[in-house]
Amino acid sequence: MKKLLVAAVLLASSSVFALEYTNAVRGSTMIVEVGHSQGRMMEALGRPVSSYNHVIHDRKGWPHKATTYTYRMNNARYEITIVDGKVYSIGWERE
């Protein structure tokens, strides 16, 4: 019975995906890279599917307001985080 329970837990946990991080994402006509402005991101990628506001902490522990935008393109989900008006990180996973 314990083996069956362990197998079920392993099978359930294998369906959990983690985001991979990259430095750039290609829109239909432009590329957005870490460090680009929020305006350039919106121009290149258009309207996001969703967004949420949160706080992130830098290496010194200082809080910064952040907004993460979700896009769906080319069978992938992208999460682009904006801090201080600049692209801070680009995460993605296959759908």
C-alpha positions as CSV (number, residue, x, y, z in Angstrom):
1,M,0.0,0.0,0.0
2,K,2.9,2.4,0.8
3,K,4.4,1.8,-2.6
4,L,1.1,2.6,-4.3
5,L,0.9,5.8,-2.3
6,V,4.4,6.8,-3.1
7,A,3.8,6.1,-6.8
8,A,0.7,8.2,-6.8
9,V,2.5,11.1,-5.2
10,L,5.4,10.9,-7.7
11,L,3.0,10.8,-10.6
12,A,1.0,13.8,-9.3
13,S,4.2,15.8,-8.7
14,S,5.5,15.1,-12.2
15,S,2.7,17.3,-13.7
16,V,3.9,20.4,-11.9
17,F,5.9,22.7,-14.2
18,A,8.4,25.3,-13.2
19,L,9.1,28.4,-15.2
20,E,12.3,28.6,-17.3
21,Y,13.9,32.0,-17.5
22,T,15.3,33.7,-20.6
23,N,16.7,37.1,-21.5
24,A,14.4,37.8,-24.5
25,V,11.1,37.0,-26.1
26,R,10.1,37.6,-29.7
27,G,6.8,39.4,-30.5
28,S,5.3,39.5,-34.0
29,T,7.7,42.2,-35.2
30,M,10.0,43.1,-32.3
31,I,12.1,41.5,-29.6
32,V,11.7,42.3,-25.9
33,E,14.8,41.9,-23.7
34,V,15.5,42.2,-20.0
35,G,16.1,45.9,-19.4
36,H,13.7,47.2,-22.1
37,S,11.0,49.6,-21.1
38,Q,7.4,48.6,-20.3
39,G,6.2,50.7,-23.2
40,R,8.4,48.7,-25.6
41,M,7.1,45.4,-24.2
42,M,3.5,46.6,-24.7
43,E,4.3,47.8,-28.2
44,A,6.0,44.5,-29.2
45,L,3.6,42.0,-27.4
46,G,0.3,43.9,-27.2
47,R,-2.3,43.3,-24.5
48,P,-1.5,40.7,-21.9
49,V,-3.9,37.9,-21.0
50,S,-3.6,38.9,-17.3
51,S,-1.5,40.8,-14.8
52,Y,-1.0,41.1,-11.1
53,N,0.8,43.5,-8.7
54,H,3.2,42.3,-6.1
55,V,6.4,43.2,-4.2
56,I,9.8,41.7,-4.8
57,H,13.0,42.2,-2.7
58,D,16.4,43.0,-4.1
59,R,19.6,41.4,-2.8
60,K,19.9,44.0,0.0
61,G,16.3,43.2,1.1
62,W,14.8,46.4,-0.2
63,P,11.2,46.0,-1.4
64,H,10.2,47.1,-5.0
65,K,6.8,47.3,-6.5
66,A,6.4,44.9,-9.4
67,T,3.8,43.9,-12.0
68,T,3.8,40.6,-13.7
69,Y,2.1,40.3,-17.1
70,T,1.1,37.0,-18.6
71,Y,1.1,36.4,-22.4
72,R,0.3,33.2,-24.4
73,M,2.2,32.9,-27.7
74,N,3.3,29.9,-29.8
75,N,2.1,27.2,-27.4
76,A,3.9,28.8,-24.5
77,R,3.0,31.0,-21.5
78,Y,5.3,33.9,-20.8
79,E,5.4,35.8,-17.5
80,I,7.2,39.2,-17.8
81,T,7.9,41.1,-14.6
82,I,8.2,44.8,-14.7
83,V,10.1,46.7,-11.9
84,D,10.6,50.5,-12.0
85,G,9.2,50.6,-15.6
86,K,11.8,48.1,-17.0
87,V,11.6,44.4,-17.8
88,Y,13.1,42.7,-14.8
89,S,12.6,39.0,-15.8
90,I,11.1,36.8,-18.5
91,G,9.8,33.4,-17.5
92,W,8.1,30.9,-19.8
93,E,6.7,27.3,-19.9
94,R,5.3,25.2,-22.6
95,E,1.5,24.6,-22.6
